[in-house]
């Protein structure tokens, strides 16, 4: 997704290949997670996206974790958030890391919140 197109974001089927779902408990957890990848969310107002509570542009380019560094990141994540250590947690973060690797050259990345 190299150009911002709200039409693309409003089409769930079209954007499916370009998204990863991560279940978080709060905006604070989102901020901490993004900080681990050296990015944050913009204060810029985004156009309305259908069936989404909030949307933000990412500021900076996410720095995916190398496989060798992923477990250390995961342990830090658990320590900072108090989240449960289980396969669902590990898997969703591994998939997010993979998404950041896949779209490393994208000029725009967006976070969509269905419910926080």
Chimera marker file (.cmm) of the C-alpha trace (Angstrom):
<marker_set name="trace">
<marker id="1" x="0.000" y="0.000" z="0.000" r="1" g="1" b="0" radius="0.5"/>
<marker id="2" x="2.185" y="2.828" z="-1.260" r="1" g="1" b="0" radius="0.5"/>
<marker id="3" x="-0.475" y="5.515" z="-1.598" r="1" g="1" b="0" radius="0.5"/>
<marker id="4" x="-3.217" y="6.384" z="0.820" r="1" g="1" b="0" radius="0.5"/>
<marker id="5" x="-6.624" y="5.391" z="-0.537" r="1" g="1" b="0" radius="0.5"/>
<marker id="6" x="-9.519" y="5.317" z="1.916" r="1" g="1" b="0" radius="0.5"/>
<marker id="7" x="-11.494" y="3.325" z="-0.680" r="1" g="1" b="0" radius="0.5"/>
<marker id="8" x="-8.924" y="0.553" z="-0.311" r="1" g="1" b="0" radius="0.5"/>
<marker id="9" x="-9.212" y="0.664" z="3.494" r="1" g="1" b="0" radius="0.5"/>
<marker id="10" x="-13.006" y="0.513" z="3.313" r="1" g="1" b="0" radius="0.5"/>
<marker id="11" x="-12.905" y="-2.690" z="1.244" r="1" g="1" b="0" radius="0.5"/>
<marker id="12" x="-12.221" y="-5.467" z="3.771" r="1" g="1" b="0" radius="0.5"/>
<marker id="13" x="-11.760" y="-8.133" z="1.093" r="1" g="1" b="0" radius="0.5"/>
<marker id="14" x="-9.271" y="-6.005" z="-0.815" r="1" g="1" b="0" radius="0.5"/>
<marker id="15" x="-7.184" y="-5.045" z="2.220" r="1" g="1" b="0" radius="0.5"/>
<marker id="16" x="-7.213" y="-8.551" z="3.759" r="1" g="1" b="0" radius="0.5"/>
<marker id="17" x="-3.812" y="-9.510" z="2.279" r="1" g="1" b="0" radius="0.5"/>
<marker id="18" x="-2.317" y="-6.256" z="3.535" r="1" g="1" b="0" radius="0.5"/>
<marker id="19" x="-3.319" y="-6.425" z="7.187" r="1" g="1" b="0" radius="0.5"/>
<marker id="20" x="-2.560" y="-8.313" z="10.363" r="1" g="1" b="0" radius="0.5"/>
<marker id="21" x="-4.896" y="-8.521" z="13.349" r="1" g="1" b="0" radius="0.5"/>
<marker id="22" x="-3.428" y="-8.103" z="16.824" r="1" g="1" b="0" radius="0.5"/>
<marker id="23" x="-5.663" y="-8.242" z="19.908" r="1" g="1" b="0" radius="0.5"/>
<marker id="24" x="-4.638" y="-5.630" z="22.485" r="1" g="1" b="0" radius="0.5"/>
<marker id="25" x="-6.272" y="-4.359" z="25.663" r="1" g="1" b="0" radius="0.5"/>
<marker id="26" x="-5.619" y="-0.632" z="25.342" r="1" g="1" b="0" radius="0.5"/>
<marker id="27" x="-4.105" y="2.212" z="23.387" r="1" g="1" b="0" radius="0.5"/>
<marker id="28" x="-1.222" y="2.098" z="25.875" r="1" g="1" b="0" radius="0.5"/>
<marker id="29" x="-0.431" y="-1.468" z="24.779" r="1" g="1" b="0" radius="0.5"/>
<marker id="30" x="-0.573" y="-0.367" z="21.146" r="1" g="1" b="0" radius="0.5"/>
<marker id="31" x="1.873" y="2.454" z="21.878" r="1" g="1" b="0" radius="0.5"/>
<marker id="32" x="4.251" y="0.091" z="23.701" r="1" g="1" b="0" radius="0.5"/>
<marker id="33" x="4.075" y="-2.462" z="20.905" r="1" g="1" b="0" radius="0.5"/>
<marker id="34" x="4.800" y="0.105" z="18.216" r="1" g="1" b="0" radius="0.5"/>
<marker id="35" x="7.657" y="1.504" z="20.297" r="1" g="1" b="0" radius="0.5"/>
<marker id="36" x="9.328" y="-1.924" z="20.212" r="1" g="1" b="0" radius="0.5"/>
<marker id="37" x="9.309" y="-1.626" z="16.419" r="1" g="1" b="0" radius="0.5"/>
<marker id="38" x="10.614" y="1.984" z="16.525" r="1" g="1" b="0" radius="0.5"/>
<marker id="39" x="7.401" y="3.609" z="15.274" r="1" g="1" b="0" radius="0.5"/>
<marker id="40" x="4.491" y="5.537" z="16.740" r="1" g="1" b="0" radius="0.5"/>
<marker id="41" x="1.089" y="6.754" z="15.599" r="1" g="1" b="0" radius="0.5"/>
<marker id="42" x="0.579" y="10.183" z="14.084" r="1" g="1" b="0" radius="0.5"/>
<marker id="43" x="-1.632" y="12.878" z="15.565" r="1" g="1" b="0" radius="0.5"/>
<marker id="44" x="-2.770" y="13.639" z="12.009" r="1" g="1" b="0" radius="0.5"/>
<marker id="45" x="-6.530" y="13.334" z="11.480" r="1" g="1" b="0" radius="0.5"/>
<marker id="46" x="-7.384" y="10.439" z="9.185" r="1" g="1" b="0" radius="0.5"/>
<marker id="47" x="-10.405" y="10.193" z="6.878" r="1" g="1" b="0" radius="0.5"/>
<marker id="48" x="-13.247" y="8.052" z="8.216" r="1" g="1" b="0" radius="0.5"/>
<marker id="49" x="-12.795" y="4.331" z="7.575" r="1" g="1" b="0" radius="0.5"/>
<marker id="50" x="-15.965" y="2.217" z="7.544" r="1" g="1" b="0" radius="0.5"/>
<marker id="51" x="-16.546" y="-0.104" z="10.530" r="1" g="1" b="0" radius="0.5"/>
<marker id="52" x="-13.429" y="1.156" z="12.340" r="1" g="1" b="0" radius="0.5"/>
<marker id="53" x="-13.393" y="3.091" z="15.612" r="1" g="1" b="0" radius="0.5"/>
<marker id="54" x="-10.056" y="4.859" z="15.078" r="1" g="1" b="0" radius="0.5"/>
<marker id="55" x="-7.306" y="4.953" z="12.492" r="1" g="1" b="0" radius="0.5"/>
<marker id="56" x="-3.774" y="6.305" z="12.590" r="1" g="1" b="0" radius="0.5"/>
<marker id="57" x="-0.837" y="6.666" z="10.233" r="1" g="1" b="0" radius="0.5"/>
<marker id="58" x="2.410" y="5.181" z="11.477" r="1" g="1" b="0" radius="0.5"/>
<marker id="59" x="5.264" y="7.621" z="11.971" r="1" g="1" b="0" radius="0.5"/>
<marker id="60" x="8.581" y="6.118" z="10.910" r="1" g="1" b="0" radius="0.5"/>
<marker id="61" x="9.393" y="2.806" z="9.302" r="1" g="1" b="0" radius="0.5"/>
<marker id="62" x="8.861" y="-0.281" z="11.478" r="1" g="1" b="0" radius="0.5"/>
<marker id="63" x="12.052" y="-2.172" z="12.271" r="1" g="1" b="0" radius="0.5"/>
<marker id="64" x="11.182" y="-5.891" z="12.131" r="1" g="1" b="0" radius="0.5"/>
<marker id="65" x="12.922" y="-8.161" z="14.610" r="1" g="1" b="0" radius="0.5"/>
<marker id="66" x="15.428" y="-10.722" z="13.375" r="1" g="1" b="0" radius="0.5"/>
<marker id="67" x="14.461" y="-14.272" z="14.238" r="1" g="1" b="0" radius="0.5"/>
<marker id="68" x="17.446" y="-14.408" z="16.616" r="1" g="1" b="0" radius="0.5"/>
<marker id="69" x="16.185" y="-11.302" z="18.477" r="1" g="1" b="0" radius="0.5"/>
<marker id="70" x="12.485" y="-12.131" z="18.486" r="1" g="1" b="0" radius="0.5"/>
<marker id="71" x="12.408" y="-14.173" z="21.700" r="1" g="1" b="0" radius="0.5"/>
<marker id="72" x="14.200" y="-11.413" z="23.647" r="1" g="1" b="0" radius="0.5"/>
<marker id="73" x="11.697" y="-8.870" z="22.289" r="1" g="1" b="0" radius="0.5"/>
<marker id="74" x="8.831" y="-11.180" z="23.260" r="1" g="1" b="0" radius="0.5"/>
<marker id="75" x="10.112" y="-11.546" z="26.830" r="1" g="1" b="0" radius="0.5"/>
<marker id="76" x="10.450" y="-7.750" z="27.137" r="1" g="1" b="0" radius="0.5"/>
<marker id="77" x="6.932" y="-7.327" z="25.759" r="1" g="1" b="0" radius="0.5"/>
<marker id="78" x="5.509" y="-9.713" z="28.363" r="1" g="1" b="0" radius="0.5"/>
<marker id="79" x="7.442" y="-8.023" z="31.181" r="1" g="1" b="0" radius="0.5"/>
<marker id="80" x="6.277" y="-4.520" z="30.212" r="1" g="1" b="0" radius="0.5"/>
<marker id="81" x="2.634" y="-5.385" z="29.597" r="1" g="1" b="0" radius="0.5"/>
<marker id="82" x="1.890" y="-8.255" z="31.976" r="1" g="1" b="0" radius="0.5"/>
<marker id="83" x="0.218" y="-10.123" z="29.124" r="1" g="1" b="0" radius="0.5"/>
<marker id="84" x="-0.109" y="-13.913" z="29.172" r="1" g="1" b="0" radius="0.5"/>
<marker id="85" x="2.685" y="-16.024" z="27.737" r="1" g="1" b="0" radius="0.5"/>
<marker id="86" x="0.874" y="-18.329" z="25.315" r="1" g="1" b="0" radius="0.5"/>
<marker id="87" x="0.975" y="-19.445" z="21.702" r="1" g="1" b="0" radius="0.5"/>
<marker id="88" x="-1.739" y="-16.974" z="20.653" r="1" g="1" b="0" radius="0.5"/>
<marker id="89" x="0.287" y="-14.051" z="22.002" r="1" g="1" b="0" radius="0.5"/>
<marker id="90" x="3.537" y="-15.292" z="20.488" r="1" g="1" b="0" radius="0.5"/>
<marker id="91" x="1.879" y="-16.079" z="17.163" r="1" g="1" b="0" radius="0.5"/>
<marker id="92" x="0.142" y="-12.733" z="16.730" r="1" g="1" b="0" radius="0.5"/>
<marker id="93" x="3.395" y="-10.872" z="17.379" r="1" g="1" b="0" radius="0.5"/>
<marker id="94" x="5.312" y="-13.151" z="15.028" r="1" g="1" b="0" radius="0.5"/>
<marker id="95" x="2.721" y="-12.469" z="12.311" r="1" g="1" b="0" radius="0.5"/>
<marker id="96" x="2.915" y="-8.707" z="12.908" r="1" g="1" b="0" radius="0.5"/>
<marker id="97" x="6.695" y="-8.894" z="12.635" r="1" g="1" b="0" radius="0.5"/>
<marker id="98" x="6.272" y="-10.752" z="9.336" r="1" g="1" b="0" radius="0.5"/>
<marker id="99" x="3.892" y="-8.078" z="8.060" r="1" g="1" b="0" radius="0.5"/>
<marker id="100" x="6.458" y="-5.385" z="8.867" r="1" g="1" b="0" radius="0.5"/>
<marker id="101" x="9.071" y="-7.394" z="6.932" r="1" g="1" b="0" radius="0.5"/>
<marker id="102" x="6.711" y="-7.882" z="3.979" r="1" g="1" b="0" radius="0.5"/>
<marker id="103" x="5.845" y="-4.198" z="3.679" r="1" g="1" b="0" radius="0.5"/>
<marker id="104" x="9.211" y="-2.756" z="4.714" r="1" g="1" b="0" radius="0.5"/>
<marker id="105" x="9.312" y="-0.538" z="1.620" r="1" g="1" b="0" radius="0.5"/>
<marker id="106" x="5.764" y="0.803" z="1.909" r="1" g="1" b="0" radius="0.5"/>
<marker id="107" x="5.600" y="4.562" z="2.156" r="1" g="1" b="0" radius="0.5"/>
<marker id="108" x="2.407" y="4.475" z="4.249" r="1" g="1" b="0" radius="0.5"/>
<marker id="109" x="1.264" y="2.137" z="7.015" r="1" g="1" b="0" radius="0.5"/>
<marker id="110" x="-2.026" y="2.527" z="8.846" r="1" g="1" b="0" radius="0.5"/>
<marker id="111" x="-3.295" y="1.147" z="12.160" r="1" g="1" b="0" radius="0.5"/>
<marker id="112" x="-7.035" y="0.463" z="12.322" r="1" g="1" b="0" radius="0.5"/>
<marker id="113" x="-8.754" y="-0.059" z="15.664" r="1" g="1" b="0" radius="0.5"/>
<marker id="114" x="-11.967" y="-2.015" z="15.696" r="1" g="1" b="0" radius="0.5"/>
<marker id="115" x="-12.338" y="-1.689" z="19.464" r="1" g="1" b="0" radius="0.5"/>
<marker id="116" x="-10.009" y="-0.284" z="22.100" r="1" g="1" b="0" radius="0.5"/>
<link id1="1" id2="2" r="1" g="1" b="0" radius="0.2"/>
<link id1="2" id2="3" r="1" g="1" b="0" radius="0.2"/>
<link id1="3" id2="4" r="1" g="1" b="0" radius="0.2"/>
<link id1="4" id2="5" r="1" g="1" b="0" radius="0.2"/>
<link id1="5" id2="6" r="1" g="1" b="0" radius="0.2"/>
<link id1="6" id2="7" r="1" g="1" b="0" radius="0.2"/>
<link id1="7" id2="8" r="1" g="1" b="0" radius="0.2"/>
<link id1="8" id2="9" r="1" g="1" b="0" radius="0.2"/>
<link id1="9" id2="10" r="1" g="1" b="0" radius="0.2"/>
<link id1="10" id2="11" r="1" g="1" b="0" radius="0.2"/>
<link id1="11" id2="12" r="1" g="1" b="0" radius="0.2"/>
<link id1="12" id2="13" r="1" g="1" b="0" radius="0.2"/>
<link id1="13" id2="14" r="1" g="1" b="0" radius="0.2"/>
<link id1="14" id2="15" r="1" g="1" b="0" radius="0.2"/>
<link id1="15" id2="16" r="1" g="1" b="0" radius="0.2"/>
<link id1="16" id2="17" r="1" g="1" b="0" radius="0.2"/>
<link id1="17" id2="18" r="1" g="1" b="0" radius="0.2"/>
<link id1="18" id2="19" r="1" g="1" b="0" radius="0.2"/>
<link id1="19" id2="20" r="1" g="1" b="0" radius="0.2"/>
<link id1="20" id2="21" r="1" g="1" b="0" radius="0.2"/>
<link id1="21" id2="22" r="1" g="1" b="0" radius="0.2"/>
<link id1="22" id2="23" r="1" g="1" b="0" radius="0.2"/>
<link id1="23" id2="24" r="1" g="1" b="0" radius="0.2"/>
<link id1="24" id2="25" r="1" g="1" b="0" radius="0.2"/>
<link id1="25" id2="26" r="1" g="1" b="0" radius="0.2"/>
<link id1="26" id2="27" r="1" g="1" b="0" radius="0.2"/>
<link id1="27" id2="28" r="1" g="1" b="0" radius="0.2"/>
<link id1="28" id2="29" r="1" g="1" b="0" radius="0.2"/>
<link id1="29" id2="30" r="1" g="1" b="0" radius="0.2"/>
<link id1="30" id2="31" r="1" g="1" b="0" radius="0.2"/>
<link id1="31" id2="32" r="1" g="1" b="0" radius="0.2"/>
<link id1="32" id2="33" r="1" g="1" b="0" radius="0.2"/>
<link id1="33" id2="34" r="1" g="1" b="0" radius="0.2"/>
<link id1="34" id2="35" r="1" g="1" b="0" radius="0.2"/>
<link id1="35" id2="36" r="1" g="1" b="0" radius="0.2"/>
<link id1="36" id2="37" r="1" g="1" b="0" radius="0.2"/>
<link id1="37" id2="38" r="1" g="1" b="0" radius="0.2"/>
<link id1="38" id2="39" r="1" g="1" b="0" radius="0.2"/>
<link id1="39" id2="40" r="1" g="1" b="0" radius="0.2"/>
<link id1="40" id2="41" r="1" g="1" b="0" radius="0.2"/>
<link id1="41" id2="42" r="1" g="1" b="0" radius="0.2"/>
<link id1="42" id2="43" r="1" g="1" b="0" radius="0.2"/>
<link id1="43" id2="44" r="1" g="1" b="0" radius="0.2"/>
<link id1="44" id2="45" r="1" g="1" b="0" radius="0.2"/>
<link id1="45" id2="46" r="1" g="1" b="0" radius="0.2"/>
<link id1="46" id2="47" r="1" g="1" b="0" radius="0.2"/>
<link id1="47" id2="48" r="1" g="1" b="0" radius="0.2"/>
<link id1="48" id2="49" r="1" g="1" b="0" radius="0.2"/>
<link id1="49" id2="50" r="1" g="1" b="0" radius="0.2"/>
<link id1="50" id2="51" r="1" g="1" b="0" radius="0.2"/>
<link id1="51" id2="52" r="1" g="1" b="0" radius="0.2"/>
<link id1="52" id2="53" r="1" g="1" b="0" radius="0.2"/>
<link id1="53" id2="54" r="1" g="1" b="0" radius="0.2"/>
<link id1="54" id2="55" r="1" g="1" b="0" radius="0.2"/>
<link id1="55" id2="56" r="1" g="1" b="0" radius="0.2"/>
<link id1="56" id2="57" r="1" g="1" b="0" radius="0.2"/>
<link id1="57" id2="58" r="1" g="1" b="0" radius="0.2"/>
<link id1="58" id2="59" r="1" g="1" b="0" radius="0.2"/>
<link id1="59" id2="60" r="1" g="1" b="0" radius="0.2"/>
<link id1="60" id2="61" r="1" g="1" b="0" radius="0.2"/>
<link id1="61" id2="62" r="1" g="1" b="0" radius="0.2"/>
<link id1="62" id2="63" r="1" g="1" b="0" radius="0.2"/>
<link id1="63" id2="64" r="1" g="1" b="0" radius="0.2"/>
<link id1="64" id2="65" r="1" g="1" b="0" radius="0.2"/>
<link id1="65" id2="66" r="1" g="1" b="0" radius="0.2"/>
<link id1="66" id2="67" r="1" g="1" b="0" radius="0.2"/>
<link id1="67" id2="68" r="1" g="1" b="0" radius="0.2"/>
<link id1="68" id2="69" r="1" g="1" b="0" radius="0.2"/>
<link id1="69" id2="70" r="1" g="1" b="0" radius="0.2"/>
<link id1="70" id2="71" r="1" g="1" b="0" radius="0.2"/>
<link id1="71" id2="72" r="1" g="1" b="0" radius="0.2"/>
<link id1="72" id2="73" r="1" g="1" b="0" radius="0.2"/>
<link id1="73" id2="74" r="1" g="1" b="0" radius="0.2"/>
<link id1="74" id2="75" r="1" g="1" b="0" radius="0.2"/>
<link id1="75" id2="76" r="1" g="1" b="0" radius="0.2"/>
<link id1="76" id2="77" r="1" g="1" b="0" radius="0.2"/>
<link id1="77" id2="78" r="1" g="1" b="0" radius="0.2"/>
<link id1="78" id2="79" r="1" g="1" b="0" radius="0.2"/>
<link id1="79" id2="80" r="1" g="1" b="0" radius="0.2"/>
<link id1="80" id2="81" r="1" g="1" b="0" radius="0.2"/>
<link id1="81" id2="82" r="1" g="1" b="0" radius="0.2"/>
<link id1="82" id2="83" r="1" g="1" b="0" radius="0.2"/>
<link id1="83" id2="84" r="1" g="1" b="0" radius="0.2"/>
<link id1="84" id2="85" r="1" g="1" b="0" radius="0.2"/>
<link id1="85" id2="86" r="1" g="1" b="0" radius="0.2"/>
<link id1="86" id2="87" r="1" g="1" b="0" radius="0.2"/>
<link id1="87" id2="88" r="1" g="1" b="0" radius="0.2"/>
<link id1="88" id2="89" r="1" g="1" b="0" radius="0.2"/>
<link id1="89" id2="90" r="1" g="1" b="0" radius="0.2"/>
<link id1="90" id2="91" r="1" g="1" b="0" radius="0.2"/>
<link id1="91" id2="92" r="1" g="1" b="0" radius="0.2"/>
<link id1="92" id2="93" r="1" g="1" b="0" radius="0.2"/>
<link id1="93" id2="94" r="1" g="1" b="0" radius="0.2"/>
<link id1="94" id2="95" r="1" g="1" b="0" radius="0.2"/>
<link id1="95" id2="96" r="1" g="1" b="0" radius="0.2"/>
<link id1="96" id2="97" r="1" g="1" b="0" radius="0.2"/>
<link id1="97" id2="98" r="1" g="1" b="0" radius="0.2"/>
<link id1="98" id2="99" r="1" g="1" b="0" radius="0.2"/>
<link id1="99" id2="100" r="1" g="1" b="0" radius="0.2"/>
<link id1="100" id2="101" r="1" g="1" b="0" radius="0.2"/>
<link id1="101" id2="102" r="1" g="1" b="0" radius="0.2"/>
<link id1="102" id2="103" r="1" g="1" b="0" radius="0.2"/>
<link id1="103" id2="104" r="1" g="1" b="0" radius="0.2"/>
<link id1="104" id2="105" r="1" g="1" b="0" radius="0.2"/>
<link id1="105" id2="106" r="1" g="1" b="0" radius="0.2"/>
<link id1="106" id2="107" r="1" g="1" b="0" radius="0.2"/>
<link id1="107" id2="108" r="1" g="1" b="0" radius="0.2"/>
<link id1="108" id2="109" r="1" g="1" b="0" radius="0.2"/>
<link id1="109" id2="110" r="1" g="1" b="0" radius="0.2"/>
<link id1="110" id2="111" r="1" g="1" b="0" radius="0.2"/>
<link id1="111" id2="112" r="1" g="1" b="0" radius="0.2"/>
<link id1="112" id2="113" r="1" g="1" b="0" radius="0.2"/>
<link id1="113" id2="114" r="1" g="1" b="0" radius="0.2"/>
<link id1="114" id2="115" r="1" g="1" b="0" radius="0.2"/>
<link id1="115" id2="116" r="1" g="1" b="0" radius="0.2"/>
</marker_set>
